[in-house]
Amino acid sequence: MKNNLKFLRRKSIGMALIGVLTFFTACDKGIDADEVFVPNVTNSTLESPKADDVTITLSPDGTKLVVAWPVVDGAGGYEFTLYNVDNNENPIVVGIEKEIVDGCSVSRIVESDTQYKAVIRTLGNAKYNNKEAEVASEVPYSTLALSDATIESGSINEWLKANPIPEDKIGQEYTIDLVGGQEYTLDDVIDFADQQVTIRGSKVNHAKIKMTGNASFLTNNGFKLKFADIDCKNLESETLLGTSTTPDEGSQVATGEYVVSNPIMLQGCNVTGLNRYLFYDMNKVKYCIDYLGFSDCNIQVQQNDILVRAAKSSIIRMDIVKSTLWSTQQAGKHFMQISGQRPNKISGRTGAEFNFLNTTFYNIAYSKDFVNWNNYRGQSCVFLNFQNTLFVDCGNNDITNKMQGNANMKHDYKNNAYWYNNAEGKDKYDTTATFSDPQMKNPKKGDFTLSSTEHIAKRIGDPRWLPEEIVE
């Protein structure tokens, strides 16, 4: 696609300047161009903007897409739709379908790792007897990172042995695709060390990974696993995700920690049968983990121990977003332990934040403090941000009190809910929360569909268990 749009054909020098100003004014302000000039095109069937002339720009933070096109002379406007086409057979409208646009551009809120298609059709102008375009232009766009390699099926360990990361990719993020619906195995530890790696299945048809033996994914510079169903029932290693037992010497800061600067995360994954750590720093190296995240995940564990354990390390930011974490048994074990130094004592760091957003917790740390973090508890440099999150049978019915320790810890609590042992929950600091029965369908079997009108109205918990929100 072209980066620079040509709005007008060249005319004489004097007329070109007037024409350019007129067209830019019409596009930028959305005014009726017919009131300013008489178009060169009349009594015609118009064409839609050519796909090659459409410019699509993603905002630096990756959240907004701007689609722009050149003026079609004689047009009365444009009809625009953006579709999510991750499943091309069932496209999903993003924003307004067939929006009438007076100008030459439109913006939409978008998500990462998503395939899109912009559809633009020129509308007619009855004043000049111009008819609408018969065919719309379709322009594809993807927010997916480019793939560097594909594993067709089979052993991930063996494939990596046979296909080492190319020299020209060392030090850059390396993305490995798995084929949607295919089955894979991992039977030994993979330590990517300081090589940043993403392993990615398909959003619509997840890859299937069976973790067995000593399998785990370790890193000291960031690792992402996306869009996979991960079977851990035969896993014998200590953890699913972890940090390398040998750090990158170049990442050490003055206070002694080795910094993991890039994200460690699961995104769009379903984890089953996990009775080990979900994340573990291996208790060997004092790390500063800048980001640990779980987004759009359903994680089923048989909790026998702490799930997130930083035995020597510190976590600077942790996000759990639009996810469900649940245990098939009730245990007296913490959800998370952080034994490393408090964040503002680490070179280059001033604080830490923990974001639980639109998430469902069930049977996690049933009869134990939700977290164990003596160096974080009560510290004003730590921020707790809980929004639209549901805690059922978690944290010994005393979650924020044991996490905060006192009122010094910064926090923002909104639209959360607590329910414990089939009775009204309570919480010391999250006092405006909902404490009634969420009426989950069958939580012991992993069905957390809500029936409580109060919880549904407030959109509490993982969205996958809520009816689709109706937008007026």
Secondary structure, DSSP 4 states (H G I P E B T S, - for coil): --SS---S----HHHHHHHHHHHHHHHHH---GGGT---S--SSB--PPPGGG-EEEE-TTSSEEEEE----TT---EEEEEEE-SSTTS-EEEEEEEEEESSSEEEEE--SS-EEEEEEEE--BGGGTBBPPSS-EEEEEE-SPPPSEEE-SEEHHHHHHHSPPPGGGTTS-EEEEE-TT-EEEE-SEEE-TT--EEEE--SSS-EEEEEEET-EEEESS-EEEESEEEEEEEE-SSEEEEE-SS--GGGB-TTSPEEE-S-EEEES-EEEEE-SEEEE-TTTS-EEES-EEEES-EEEE--SS-SEEESS-EESEEEEES-EEEESS--S--SEEE-S--GGGSTT---EEEEEES-EEESSSTTS-SEE-TTTTT-TTEEEEEES-EEES-GGG-HHHHHHSSTTSEEEEES-EEEETTEE---SS-TTSB-S---EEEGGGTEEEE--HHHHHTT-S-GGGSPPPPP-
